[in-house]
Amino acid sequence: MMKKNGNTRTMSRKWIAGAVLLFAFFVMAGIHIWKDYRDTLMANQIDQLQITTQILSKNMESSIQEYEDDLDFFDGLELLDDVQSSEETRKIFQSYINTKEVFVEDLFWEKEDGTFITSVSGRQYHDPVKIAQMDDVRSLYQMKDEYTQQEKYMVVKKTIAEGKRICLVVDEEKYYNNIISDIKIGSNGYIVIKASDGKILMHPDNEQWGIDVIAGRKKMYPDLDFSSLEQMIEDQKKGVEGVSIYYSYWWTKKNLPRVKKISVYTPAKIGDDFLVISSVTDYSDFYQPIREGFTGLLLLFAGILAISMLAFFLAMKMFHQRKQIESENAYLKELNGLLEEVHQNEETIAHQQRLQIMGTMTGGIAHEFNNFLTPIMGYAELLLMEFPEDSDEYDSVMEIYEAAEKANDVVRQISTLSRKNVETVYKEVPVAQMLRRAVKMADSVCPAGIHMENHIDISDQSILGNATQLHQVILNICVNAVHAIGKKNEGRKNEDKIEGKIEISGKEMAYQEMDEELKKHLNDAWEHYICIEIRDNGCGMDSETLRQIFNPFFTTKKGGEGTGLGLALAEQIILSHKGYIYAESEKDIGTTFHILLPVMEKSESMELARTEEAQGIRIVAADDNVKVLKLLQKNFSKLGAEIQIFTNKKELLEHLKSKGADVLFVDESMEDIGGIDFCMSVQGKYPDMKKILMVSHITREIAEAKSRDIIDGYVEKPVSATMLLEAVRDAAAEG
């Protein structure tokens, strides 16, 4: 009996030992599974927060870079004086602010010591808190305005010339509310943005904006423990991505509960400095759901079946959660891709702005080269007058003169890059040359089976206009003709298809010879017009279609093949050239477009000025280029004219007031005043004085100044005494 009991006790011990080992195994397995489950989900949720902070970091970098680019652009314009004195310039800056939606509030200028100069809105800003020093000239501040002491603004500053700074004001609260505050992180979490030195830039609690995250809070809450928070802030100041688990307080709650937090942060690089984008949440928001989800594993110890079922349930739950997390990660990656695309589009816009600035620079370069060519051509012309035509010296000087003329043509081509708005840039356009170039462009877009013909009966007539726009009009009409011919051949066999033909012709017409219906659409101020006809043998149009062809967005093409803006734009361009465009068409026969443009009247005589024409004339010349003035002085002195030269407005006005003049030659862009502005300032004071403007290229402003008798004529650079006297003779004949 005792032996049996001993065996029983031994067996019991074995079973107990086995049960303990099995229990220990399941405990160890459960702990291992628990840690793996916890670590995996924690890592995934941290990854999500990391992606969120990375996206916000890229967005912040892109926004501040855009603001820096805008400041660079405005700095290049050098419009500070205009902003202070010109309401029109202030409106231009205000329109820029309006295009930036809700974030950009204002632009202002200040001295380097912080003294306020002016702003677009008229408001002043004070209490600057420096957030970041991006480079030697750019910095980031937080400021208040004079009206609201509570509202704060992020101000991007750039040091410009003469010890001044241009400053772009961003509404921090709107930026935070629109971009950041709606991002939910757990039950209490939020996004905070800090400077590299620990100053708070944006936080859910507005009272903490602009304070140091440690020193400022110690001042506000001197009895709290900041040791754990200080270590986390030191890690963030290193400027690298990271994750910190620390103890701090919920600053948005009145009782300031001390909690364990987790912070995932990413630096946003801004020049040589950086901002810290930090996602902060309660550690329990991460840990508690995981712990609660795992309690079901305790049922494993109730039996193998229960354990298996619970394990299967948990496995399925984990699989579902993984799928959900992967789906969320994919969504965030897609969102990140969209933000990258937006950033690339912003870079494209910035590149286009840089091209516009380069265009302005080329205009200035062309102006300077014209000043260089003026003495070359002028002195060459003097030498041609002195040497016999059959001498070697004459031939050598002629080579110099012709080379300078070719250089002048190149400069004129370069100067076209400076015209930001071609609709406002008009110059003399030789019609025959313009039409031949347009025919060549149109011929290049014609497919096989369509050929071009041209009949240009025009010699040396010119118009005042923009060649690029006129080329666009002709090309638009020719492209429509190609489509019309293609539509006519649709559905036909190859042997039945017609041969397409587009014919472009040009001739001069007298206004008086036109029929009365056509005269209603033209101005009798011009005696002659150029008539351009573009004829095709396409499908033609019925009367209802013909009536609507110049309406914006009207098109007969299939969806997606046309915008309906080509002919509307063509009509707008022709009307801006004081011309008229209309069409005639017959169904299945073809269409003819008629374009009429006013001929630019000019003197038929291009003979050189004679010496006796210059004798006795009192001439005054004004330019900020001394070499040009000395050349003109030598040329006119040789012709026997009395000439005085000036490089600034003050001396010029004093001379005119004391001695007067018969002729004034003035440069369009003197250093202290524009030529047109100066002529307007002396309008009426010297009624017998002829005012001739020396210009780099003819613009609409110059043409209008002549039509309003502000100036009596103009001469394109490079200039010579002969050209200027010719302009004086023309002005005298018109007067």
C-alpha positions in Angstrom: 0.0 0.0 0.0 2.8 2.3 1.0 4.6 1.4 -2.3 1.5 2.2 -4.3 1.0 5.4 -2.6 4.7 6.2 -3.2 4.2 5.4 -6.9 1.1 7.6 -6.9 3.0 10.4 -5.3 5.8 9.9 -7.8 3.4 10.0 -10.7 1.7 13.1 -9.2 5.0 14.8 -8.9 5.8 13.9 -12.5 2.4 15.2 -13.6 2.8 18.3 -11.6 6.3 18.8 -12.9 5.1 18.2 -16.4 2.2 20.6 -15.9 4.6 23.2 -14.5 7.0 22.7 -17.4 4.0 22.9 -19.8 2.8 26.0 -18.0 6.3 27.5 -18.1 6.5 26.7 -21.8 3.2 28.4 -22.5 4.2 31.4 -20.3 7.5 31.7 -22.1 5.8 31.3 -25.4 3.1 33.8 -24.4 5.8 36.3 -23.2 7.7 35.9 -26.4 4.6 36.3 -28.5 3.5 39.3 -26.4 6.9 41.0 -26.9 7.0 40.3 -30.6 3.4 41.5 -31.0 4.0 44.6 -28.9 7.2 45.5 -30.6 5.8 45.0 -34.1 2.8 47.2 -33.6 4.8 49.8 -31.7 7.3 49.9 -34.6 4.5 50.2 -37.2 2.7 53.0 -35.4 6.0 54.8 -34.9 6.7 54.3 -38.6 3.3 56.0 -39.3 4.2 58.9 -37.1 7.6 59.1 -38.8 6.0 59.3 -42.2 3.6 62.0 -41.0 6.5 64.1 -39.6 8.5 63.6 -42.8 5.6 64.8 -44.9 5.1 67.8 -42.7 8.9 68.5 -42.7 9.0 68.4 -46.5 6.0 70.7 -46.7 7.6 73.1 -44.3 10.8 73.1 -46.3 8.9 73.6 -49.5 6.9 76.5 -48.1 9.9 78.3 -46.6 11.9 77.8 -49.8 9.0 79.3 -51.8 8.9 82.3 -49.5 12.7 82.7 -49.9 12.4 82.5 -53.7 9.6 85.1 -53.6 11.8 87.4 -51.5 14.7 86.9 -54.0 12.4 87.9 -56.8 11.1 91.0 -55.1 14.6 92.0 -54.1 15.6 91.8 -57.8 12.8 94.2 -58.6 14.2 97.0 -56.3 10.7 98.5 -55.8 11.0 99.8 -52.2 10.8 103.4 -53.2 7.8 102.6 -55.5 6.0 100.9 -52.6 6.4 104.0 -50.4 5.2 106.4 -53.2 3.2 104.4 -55.7 -0.3 103.0 -54.9 -0.1 101.0 -58.1 3.1 99.2 -56.9 1.4 98.5 -53.6 -1.5 97.0 -55.4 0.9 94.7 -57.4 2.3 93.4 -54.1 -1.2 93.0 -52.7 -2.3 90.9 -55.7 0.7 88.6 -54.9 -0.5 88.3 -51.3 -4.0 87.5 -52.5 -2.7 84.6 -54.7 -1.1 82.9 -51.7 -4.6 82.0 -50.3 -4.7 82.1 -46.5 -1.1 82.0 -45.3 0.8 85.1 -46.6 -0.5 88.1 -44.8 1.8 91.0 -45.7 5.1 92.3 -46.9 7.1 94.9 -45.1 10.6 96.5 -45.2 12.8 97.5 -42.2 16.2 98.7 -41.5 18.9 96.3 -40.4 18.6 97.5 -36.8 14.8 96.6 -36.9 13.4 100.1 -37.5 10.2 99.8 -39.5 10.1 101.4 -43.0 6.8 100.5 -44.7 4.4 97.6 -45.4 2.0 96.7 -48.1 -1.0 96.6 -45.6 0.1 99.6 -43.6 0.5 97.5 -40.4 3.7 97.5 -38.2 5.2 94.4 -36.6 7.2 94.2 -33.3 8.5 91.9 -30.5 10.7 89.9 -32.8 11.8 86.4 -31.6 14.5 84.9 -33.7 13.7 81.3 -34.7 16.4 80.4 -37.3 19.4 81.9 -39.2 19.2 80.3 -42.6 22.3 81.9 -44.1 24.2 85.2 -44.0 21.2 87.2 -45.4 18.1 85.1 -44.6 16.5 84.5 -41.2 13.2 83.4 -39.6 11.5 85.3 -36.9 8.2 85.3 -34.9 6.6 88.7 -34.5 3.3 90.4 -33.4 1.5 93.2 -35.2 0.4 96.5 -33.8 -3.3 95.6 -33.7 -3.5 92.2 -32.1 -1.1 91.6 -29.2 -2.0 87.8 -29.1 -1.8 86.9 -32.7 1.7 85.8 -33.9 3.3 85.7 -37.3 6.1 83.8 -38.9 8.3 86.3 -40.7 10.9 85.4 -43.3 13.5 88.2 -43.6 16.2 88.9 -46.2 18.9 91.5 -46.0 19.0 93.6 -49.2 21.0 96.6 -50.3 21.7 99.7 -48.2 21.3 98.0 -44.9 17.6 97.2 -45.3 15.6 94.0 -45.1 12.5 92.8 -47.0 10.2 90.7 -44.9 7.4 88.3 -45.8 4.7 87.8 -43.1 3.0 84.4 -42.8 0.0 83.9 -40.5 1.2 81.1 -38.2 -2.2 80.4 -36.7 -3.8 79.9 -40.1 -0.9 77.8 -41.2 -1.1 75.6 -38.1 -4.9 75.3 -38.2 -5.0 74.5 -42.0 -2.0 72.2 -42.3 -1.2 70.7 -38.9 -3.9 70.9 -36.2 -6.3 68.6 -37.9 -3.8 65.7 -37.8 -5.0 63.4 -35.0 -2.5 61.4 -33.0 -4.1 59.2 -30.3 -6.5 60.7 -27.8 -4.3 63.6 -26.6 -1.5 63.8 -29.2 -0.5 66.8 -31.3 2.2 68.2 -33.6 4.6 70.8 -32.3 7.2 72.8 -34.3 10.4 74.0 -32.6 13.5 75.9 -33.7 16.9 74.3 -33.6 17.7 76.0 -30.3 14.4 74.9 -28.6 12.1 77.8 -29.1 8.5 76.8 -29.8 7.3 78.0 -33.2 3.8 76.3 -33.3 2.0 74.5 -30.5 -1.7 73.7 -29.7 -1.3 76.1 -26.7 -0.9 79.6 -28.3 0.6 81.0 -25.0 3.7 78.8 -25.5 4.5 80.2 -29.0 7.8 81.9 -29.1 9.0 80.7 -25.7 12.0 78.4 -25.0 10.6 74.9 -24.5 12.6 74.5 -21.3 13.5 77.9 -19.9 10.1 79.4 -20.9 8.1 76.6 -19.3 10.2 76.7 -16.2 9.3 80.4 -15.9 5.6 79.5 -16.4 5.6 76.4 -14.1 8.6 76.6 -11.8 7.5 73.7 -9.6 7.5 71.0 -12.3 10.1 68.4 -13.1 11.7 68.9 -16.5 14.7 66.5 -16.4 13.3 63.9 -18.7 12.0 66.6 -21.2 15.5 68.3 -21.2 17.2 65.1 -22.3 14.7 64.7 -25.2 15.2 68.3 -26.3 19.0 67.8 -26.3 18.5 64.8 -28.7 16.2 66.9 -31.0 18.9 69.7 -31.2 21.2 67.3 -33.0 19.2 67.8 -36.2 18.5 64.2 -36.9 15.4 62.0 -37.0 14.6 60.0 -33.9 12.1 58.6 -31.4 12.1 59.5 -27.7 10.1 58.1 -24.8 10.1 60.5 -21.8 8.0 61.9 -19.0 6.4 65.3 -19.3 3.0 67.0 -18.9 -0.1 67.7 -21.0 0.3 71.4 -21.5 -3.1 71.8 -23.1 -4.9 70.6 -19.9 -5.4 72.9 -16.9 -4.3 70.4 -14.2 -1.1 69.6 -16.2 -1.1 65.8 -15.6 2.3 64.1 -15.7 2.4 61.3 -18.2 4.7 59.1 -20.1 5.0 60.4 -23.7 6.5 59.3 -27.0 7.9 61.8 -29.5 8.7 61.1 -33.1 10.7 64.0 -34.7 12.2 64.9 -38.0 14.3 68.0 -38.9 13.1 70.4 -41.6 16.2 71.8 -43.3 16.0 75.6 -44.0 19.3 76.8 -45.3 22.1 76.3 -42.8 19.6 75.9 -40.0 16.7 73.6 -39.3 13.3 73.3 -37.5 12.1 70.3 -35.5 8.8 68.7 -36.5 7.7 66.6 -33.6 4.6 64.3 -33.3 3.8 63.9 -29.5 1.4 61.4 -28.1 0.6 59.6 -24.8 2.6 56.4 -24.5 -0.5 54.7 -23.1 -2.3 55.4 -26.5 0.3 53.1 -28.0 0.7 50.5 -25.2 -2.8 50.2 -23.8 -4.6 48.9 -27.0 -1.8 46.4 -27.5 -2.0 45.1 -23.9 -5.8 44.9 -24.0 -5.7 43.0 -27.2 -3.3 40.5 -25.8 -5.3 39.6 -22.6 -7.2 37.1 -24.6 -4.0 35.0 -24.9 -4.5 34.1 -21.2 -7.2 31.8 -22.3 -4.5 29.6 -23.8 -4.0 28.1 -20.4 -7.7 27.0 -20.2 -7.1 24.2 -22.7 -5.4 23.3 -26.0 -8.6 23.9 -27.9 -9.2 27.3 -26.4 -5.5 28.1 -26.9 -5.7 27.0 -30.5 -8.9 29.0 -31.2 -7.6 32.0 -29.4 -4.2 31.8 -31.2 -6.1 31.5 -34.5 -8.2 34.5 -33.5 -5.2 36.6 -32.6 -3.4 35.5 -35.7 -6.3 36.6 -37.8 -6.6 39.8 -35.8 -2.9 40.5 -36.3 -3.1 39.8 -40.0 -6.0 42.2 -40.3 -4.2 44.8 -38.4 -1.1 44.3 -40.6 -3.2 44.7 -43.7 -4.7 47.8 -42.3 -1.4 49.3 -41.3 0.1 48.4 -44.8 -2.9 50.0 -46.4 -2.4 53.2 -44.2 1.3 53.2 -45.1 0.5 52.9 -48.8 -2.0 55.8 -48.5 0.7 57.9 -46.7 3.3 57.0 -49.3 0.8 58.0 -52.1 0.1 61.3 -50.2 3.9 61.8 -49.9 4.2 61.3 -53.7 1.4 63.9 -54.3 3.2 66.4 -52.1 6.5 65.7 -53.9 4.6 66.4 -57.2 3.3 69.7 -55.8 6.8 70.6 -54.7 8.1 69.8 -58.3 5.4 72.0 -59.7 6.4 74.8 -57.4 10.0 74.4 -58.5 8.8 74.6 -62.1 7.0 77.9 -61.4 10.1 79.2 -59.6 12.2 78.2 -62.7 9.8 80.2 -64.9 10.2 83.2 -62.7 13.9 82.9 -62.9 13.6 82.8 -66.7 11.6 86.0 -66.6 14.3 87.6 -64.5 16.9 86.4 -67.1 14.7 88.0 -69.8 14.9 91.3 -67.9 18.7 91.0 -67.7 19.1 90.3 -71.4 17.1 93.5 -72.1 19.7 95.5 -70.0 22.6 93.7 -71.8 21.1 94.6 -75.2 20.8 98.2 -74.1 24.5 98.3 -73.1 25.6 96.7 -76.3 23.7 99.3 -78.3 25.7 102.0 -76.4 28.9 100.2 -77.4 27.9 100.0 -81.1 26.9 103.7 -81.3 30.5 105.0 -81.2 31.7 102.2 -83.5 29.2 103.0 -86.2 29.4 106.7 -85.6 33.1 107.0 -86.0 33.0 104.6 -88.9 30.5 106.9 -90.6 32.8 109.9 -90.0 35.7 108.1 -91.6 33.5 107.1 -94.6 32.9 110.8 -95.2 36.6 111.6 -95.2 38.0 108.8 -97.3 37.5 108.5 -101.1 35.1 105.7 -102.1 37.8 104.0 -104.3 40.4 103.9 -101.5 41.6 100.9 -99.5 40.9 102.8 -96.3 37.2 103.4 -97.4 36.8 99.6 -97.9 38.3 98.8 -94.5 36.1 101.2 -92.7 33.1 99.9 -94.6 33.9 96.4 -93.4 33.9 97.8 -89.8 30.5 99.6 -90.4 28.9 96.5 -92.0 30.1 94.2 -89.1 28.7 96.7 -86.6 25.3 96.6 -88.4 25.3 92.8 -88.2 26.1 93.0 -84.5 23.2 95.4 -84.2 20.9 92.8 -85.8 22.1 90.2 -83.2 21.5 92.6 -80.4 17.9 93.2 -81.6 17.3 89.4 -81.6 18.6 89.2 -78.0 16.5 92.1 -76.9 13.3 90.2 -77.7 14.1 87.9 -74.7 13.4 90.9 -72.3 9.8 91.3 -73.4 7.8 89.7 -70.7 4.4 90.5 -72.2 4.6 90.3 -76.0 1.2 91.9 -76.2 2.6 95.2 -75.0 5.8 95.2 -77.1 5.4 96.6 -80.6 8.0 97.5 -83.2 8.3 98.1 -86.9 7.7 94.7 -88.6 8.5 94.3 -92.4 5.4 92.6 -93.7 7.0 90.6 -96.6 9.7 89.2 -94.3 7.1 88.4 -91.6 4.8 86.6 -94.1 7.6 84.5 -95.6 8.6 83.4 -92.2 5.0 82.5 -91.3 4.7 80.5 -94.5 7.8 78.6 -93.7 6.5 77.8 -90.2 3.0 76.8 -91.5 4.6 74.6 -94.2 6.5 72.7 -91.5 3.2 71.5 -89.9 1.5 70.4 -93.1 1.3 66.6 -93.4 1.8 64.7 -96.6 -0.9 65.4 -99.2 -1.2 69.1 -98.4 1.0 71.7 -100.0 1.5 75.4 -99.4 1.4 78.2 -102.0 2.2 81.9 -101.4 1.6 85.0 -103.5 3.2 88.0 -101.6 2.8 91.2 -103.6 4.4 93.4 -101.0 7.7 95.3 -101.3 9.0 97.3 -98.3 5.8 98.1 -96.4 5.9 97.7 -92.6 3.4 97.6 -89.8 3.7 98.6 -86.1 3.1 95.3 -84.2 4.5 92.1 -82.7 5.8 89.6 -85.2 5.5 86.7 -82.8 1.8 87.3 -82.3 1.2 87.7 -86.0 3.0 84.4 -86.7 0.7 82.8 -84.1 -2.4 84.1 -85.8 -1.3 82.8 -89.3 -0.2 79.5 -87.8 -3.5 79.0 -85.9 -5.5 79.6 -89.1 -3.2 77.2 -91.1 -3.6 74.4 -88.5 -7.4 74.8 -88.7 -7.1 74.6 -92.5 -5.1 71.3 -92.1 -7.9 69.9 -89.9 -10.6 71.0 -92.4 -8.8 69.3 -95.3 -8.4 66.1 -93.2 -12.1 66.2 -92.2 -13.0 66.4 -95.9 -11.0 63.3 -96.7 -12.4 61.3 -93.8 -14.0 58.0 -94.9 -12.6 58.3 -98.5 -10.4 55.7 -100.1 -6.9 56.8 -100.9 -7.6 57.2 -104.6 -10.6 59.4 -103.9 -8.9 61.7 -101.5 -8.4 65.3 -102.7 -5.0 67.0 -102.7 -5.0 69.6 -99.9 -4.0 73.2 -100.7 -3.4 76.2 -98.5 -2.7 79.5 -100.2 -1.3 82.6 -98.4 -1.3 85.9 -100.3 -0.6 89.5 -99.3 -1.1 92.9 -100.9 -1.5 96.5 -100.1 -4.9 98.2 -100.3 -5.9 101.9 -100.1 -8.5 102.7 -97.5 -10.5 104.8 -99.9 -10.8 101.9 -102.4 -12.4 99.5 -99.9 -16.2 98.9 -99.9 -18.3 100.7 -97.3 -19.1 97.6 -95.2 -15.4 96.9 -94.7 -14.6 100.6 -93.8 -17.0 100.3 -90.8 -14.5 98.0 -89.1 -11.4 100.0 -89.9 -10.0 103.4 -88.9 -9.6 106.1 -91.5 -6.5 107.4 -89.6 -4.4 105.1 -91.9 -4.4 105.6 -95.6 -3.2 102.1 -96.5 -3.7 98.6 -95.2 -2.0 95.3 -95.7 -4.5 92.6 -96.8 -3.5 89.0 -95.9 -5.7 86.2 -97.3 -5.4 82.5 -96.2 -7.4 80.2 -98.4 -7.9 76.4 -98.2 -10.0 73.8 -100.0 -11.2 72.0 -96.9 -14.6 71.0 -95.8 -15.8 74.6 -95.3 -18.5 75.8 -92.9 -22.2 76.5 -92.9 -23.4 80.0 -92.0 -24.3 79.1 -88.4 -20.8 77.7 -87.7 -19.2 80.7 -89.5 -21.1 83.1 -87.2 -19.6 81.5 -84.1 -15.9 80.8 -85.0 -14.5 83.8 -83.1 -16.4 82.9 -79.9 -14.2 81.7 -77.1 -14.4 77.9 -76.5 -16.5 77.2 -79.6 -15.0 74.3 -81.6 -16.2 71.8 -84.2 -13.4 69.3 -83.3 -13.9 66.1 -81.3 -13.8 66.2 -77.6 -10.2 66.7 -76.3 -8.8 67.7 -79.7 -9.4 71.4 -79.5 -9.9 74.2 -76.9 -11.9 76.6 -79.0 -9.5 79.4 -78.2 -7.3 79.6 -81.3 -9.5 81.9 -83.4 -10.7 83.9 -80.4 -7.1 84.7 -79.6 -6.4 85.4 -83.2 -9.2 88.0 -83.3 -8.0 89.6 -80.1 -4.4 89.9 -81.4 -5.6 91.5 -84.7 -7.8 94.0 -82.9 -4.9 95.0 -80.6 -3.0 95.8 -83.8 -5.8 98.1 -84.9 -6.8 95.7 -87.7 -9.7 93.5 -88.6 -10.2 89.8 -89.3 -13.1 88.0 -90.9 -13.8 84.8 -92.9 -15.8 83.6 -95.9 -16.7 80.0 -96.3 -18.8 77.6 -98.4 -19.7 74.1 -97.4 -17.5 71.4 -99.1 -15.7 74.1 -101.1 -13.3 75.8 -98.6 -12.7 78.8 -96.4 -10.9 82.1 -96.8 -9.7 84.2 -93.9 -9.0 87.9 -94.5 -6.7 89.9 -92.2 -6.3 93.7 -92.6 -3.5 95.5 -90.8 -2.7 99.3 -91.0 0.5 100.2 -92.9 3.1 102.1 -90.8 3.6 105.4 -92.7 7.2 106.5 -93.0 9.3 108.9 -95.0 10.2 107.7 -98.5 13.4 109.8 -98.4 16.3 108.1 -96.7 19.1 110.3 -98.0 21.9 111.4 -95.7 21.7 114.8 -93.9 23.4 117.6 -95.7 25.9 119.8 -93.8 23.9 123.0 -94.4 20.9 121.4 -92.6 22.8 121.2 -89.3 24.4 124.6 -89.4 23.0 127.1 -86.9 20.9 124.5 -85.1 21.2 124.6 -81.3 21.3 121.0 -80.2 21.1 119.5 -76.7 21.9 115.8 -76.2 21.3 113.9 -72.9 22.5 110.4 -72.1 24.1 108.6 -69.2 26.7 107.1 -71.6 29.6 109.6 -72.0 31.0 107.8 -75.1 27.8 108.2 -77.0 27.6 111.9 -76.1 31.2 112.6 -77.2 30.6 110.8 -80.5 27.5 113.0 -81.2 29.4 116.1 -80.2 32.1 115.3 -82.6 29.7 114.4 -85.5 27.5 117.5 -85.1 30.5 119.8 -84.6 31.8 118.6 -87.9 28.4 119.4 -89.5 28.6 122.9 -88.1 25.9 122.5 -85.4 26.1 123.9 -81.9 25.7 121.0 -79.5 25.7 120.8 -75.7 25.9 117.4 -74.0 24.6 116.4 -70.5 24.6 113.3 -68.4 22.0 114.3 -65.7 18.6 115.9 -65.4 19.7 118.8 -63.2 22.3 120.3 -65.6 20.0 119.6 -68.6 17.2 121.6 -67.0 19.5 124.5 -66.0 20.8 124.8 -69.6 17.3 124.7 -71.2 16.1 127.3 -68.7 19.0 129.7 -69.4 19.8 129.2 -73.1 17.0 127.0 -74.6 17.5 124.7 -77.6 16.1 124.0 -81.1 16.4 120.2 -80.8 16.6 117.9 -77.8 18.0 114.3 -78.2 17.3 112.4 -75.0 18.0 108.7 -74.1 14.9 106.6 -73.1 16.4 105.4 -69.8 18.8 108.0 -68.2 20.0 107.1 -64.8 17.9 109.7 -62.9 14.8 110.0 -65.2 13.2 108.3 -68.2 13.3 110.1 -71.5 9.5 110.1 -71.9 9.0 111.4 -68.3 11.5 114.2 -68.9 9.7 115.2 -72.2 6.4 115.3 -70.3 8.0 117.5 -67.5 9.0 120.1 -70.1 5.8 119.8 -72.2 4.7 123.3 -73.1 7.7 125.2 -71.7 9.7 125.1 -75.0 7.0 124.8 -77.8 9.5 125.3 -80.7 12.0 122.7 -79.4 11.9 119.3 -81.2 12.1 116.4 -78.8 13.7 113.2 -80.3 13.9 110.0 -78.1 16.8 107.6 -78.5 15.5 104.0 -77.8 16.8 100.5 -77.7 13.5 99.2 -79.3 10.1 100.6 -80.1 7.3 99.9 -77.6 3.7 100.8 -77.5 4.5 103.4 -74.8 6.9 105.1 -77.1 4.5 105.0 -80.1 1.7 106.5 -77.9 4.0 109.2 -76.6 4.6 110.3 -80.2 0.9 110.1 -81.1 0.1 112.3 -78.0 2.9 114.8 -79.1 4.9 114.2 -75.9 7.8 113.5 -78.2 8.3 114.6 -81.8 10.1 111.4 -83.0 12.3 108.5 -82.0 15.4 106.7 -83.3 16.5 103.2 -82.6 20.0 102.6 -81.2 22.8 102.6 -82.3 22.3 106.2 -83.4 24.4 108.6 -85.6 24.2 112.3 -86.4 22.7 111.4 -89.8 19.9 109.3 -88.3 19.1 112.0 -85.7 19.0 114.8 -88.3 16.7 112.6 -90.4 14.4 112.2 -87.4 14.4 116.0 -86.9 13.6 116.6 -90.6 10.7 114.1 -90.4 9.4 115.7 -87.2 9.6 119.2 -88.8 7.7 117.9 -91.9 4.9 116.4 -89.7 4.7 119.6 -87.6 
